[in-house]
């Protein structure tokens, strides 16, 4: 079986408790897990996680 784990943060456009630049956005980090009789494997473990890693990856794929 493969399942998805999707923790996320979603900020409303009028939420004054967060900085203005974050209002109206959502941030989600998703993992795809393979579960077998022998255990499990995180299929997305090799993807970038931190903001710096994501930005560097985006710069590489954008050319």
C-alpha positions in Angstrom: 0.0 0.0 0.0 1.1 3.5 -0.7 -0.2 6.4 1.5 0.4 10.1 1.7 1.2 12.1 4.8 0.4 15.8 4.3 1.1 18.1 7.2 0.3 21.7 6.3 -0.1 25.3 7.4 -2.7 27.5 5.7 -3.0 31.2 6.5 -6.1 33.2 5.7 -5.7 36.5 3.8 -7.0 38.5 6.7 -5.1 36.7 9.5 -3.4 39.5 11.4 -1.5 37.0 13.6 1.0 36.2 10.9 3.4 38.5 8.9 1.7 40.1 5.9 3.8 38.3 3.3 2.5 34.9 4.6 -1.2 35.8 4.5 -3.3 33.9 2.0 -0.7 31.2 1.4 -0.5 27.5 2.2 2.6 25.5 2.9 2.5 21.7 2.8 5.3 19.1 3.0 4.0 15.8 1.6 5.6 12.4 2.0 4.6 9.2 0.1 5.1 6.1 2.1 5.3 2.5 0.8 4.1 0.0 3.4 4.7 -3.7 2.8 4.6 -6.9 5.0 8.4 -6.3 5.5 8.2 -2.7 6.7 7.9 0.7 5.1 9.9 3.1 2.9 9.6 6.9 2.6 9.5 7.3 -1.2 10.0 11.0 -1.0 12.9 11.0 1.5 15.4 12.3 -1.0 13.5 15.5 -1.8 14.6 18.9 -0.4 13.0 20.0 2.9 14.4 23.3 4.1 13.7 26.6 2.4 17.3 26.9 1.3 17.2 23.4 -0.2 14.0 24.0 -2.1 15.2 27.3 -3.4 18.5 25.7 -4.6 16.6 22.9 -6.3 14.2 25.3 -8.0 17.2 27.3 -9.3 18.8 24.2 -10.7 15.6 22.9 -12.5 14.7 26.4 -13.8 18.0 26.5 -15.6 
